[in-house]
Amino acid sequence: MSKEWRAAVAAWAAANNIKTSVVSPNEEWISLTVPIKQANSLFAANFVNFLHSESGEIFTRTLSFSFPAELVGHVNTAHPM
């Protein structure tokens, strides 16, 4: 992960009106709050609701996504997607 990853993510999030918050003690994980329609557009994804057959819980996930060009080389993973 590049040293500039936080700045790259912060700039990209601000440009897309996305709220961020740090969610790990060492600040290596950032949480993004994004409406599904916007996430579909930004991540070239198709988020849908999945029903867990045993628990009955519904989870919103996608089967595939792509990082925006501005984040490539700065972000290694996304979870959950």
C-alpha positions in Angstrom: 0.0 0.0 0.0 1.4 3.4 -0.9 2.1 6.0 1.7 -0.2 8.4 -0.1 -3.3 6.1 0.2 -5.1 8.1 2.8 -4.7 11.4 0.8 -5.8 9.6 -2.4 -8.9 8.1 -0.7 -9.8 11.4 1.0 -9.5 13.4 -2.2 -11.6 10.8 -4.1 -14.2 10.6 -1.4 -14.5 14.4 -1.1 -14.8 14.8 -4.9 -17.7 12.3 -4.8 -19.4 13.7 -1.7 -18.7 10.5 0.3 -18.5 10.5 4.1 -15.5 8.6 5.4 -14.4 7.5 8.9 -11.4 5.6 10.2 -12.4 2.2 11.7 -9.2 0.6 12.8 -6.7 1.4 15.6 -3.8 1.8 13.1 -5.9 3.8 10.7 -5.3 1.3 7.8 -9.1 0.8 7.3 -11.5 3.5 6.3 -15.3 3.2 6.2 -17.3 4.8 3.4 -20.9 5.7 3.6 -22.4 5.6 0.1 -25.9 5.1 -1.2 -26.3 1.9 -3.3 -27.0 3.8 -6.5 -23.9 5.8 -6.2 -21.8 2.8 -5.2 -23.0 0.9 -8.3 -21.9 3.8 -10.4 -18.5 4.5 -8.7 -17.5 0.8 -8.5 -19.0 -0.5 -11.7 -21.0 -2.8 -9.5 -24.5 -4.2 -9.2 -25.3 -4.3 -5.5 -28.4 -6.4 -4.6 -29.9 -7.9 -1.5 -29.0 -11.5 -0.7 -31.1 -13.6 1.8 -29.2 -15.9 4.1 -31.3 -19.1 4.0 -30.5 -20.2 7.5 -30.6 -17.0 9.5 -33.1 -15.0 7.4 -30.8 -12.0 7.4 -30.5 -9.8 4.3 -27.1 -8.6 3.2 -26.5 -6.1 0.5 -23.5 -7.2 -1.6 -22.2 -7.4 -5.2 -20.6 -10.3 -7.0 -18.0 -8.0 -8.7 -16.7 -4.5 -8.6 -13.8 -2.4 -9.9 -11.8 0.3 -8.1 -12.1 3.7 -9.7 -8.9 4.7 -11.5 -8.0 7.3 -8.8 -7.8 4.5 -6.2 -5.8 1.9 -8.2 -2.4 1.5 -6.6 -3.6 3.1 -3.3 -6.2 0.6 -2.2 -5.7 -3.2 -1.9 -9.1 -4.5 -0.8 -12.7 -3.5 -0.1 -15.0 -5.3 2.4 -17.8 -6.0 2.4 -18.7 -5.7 -1.2 
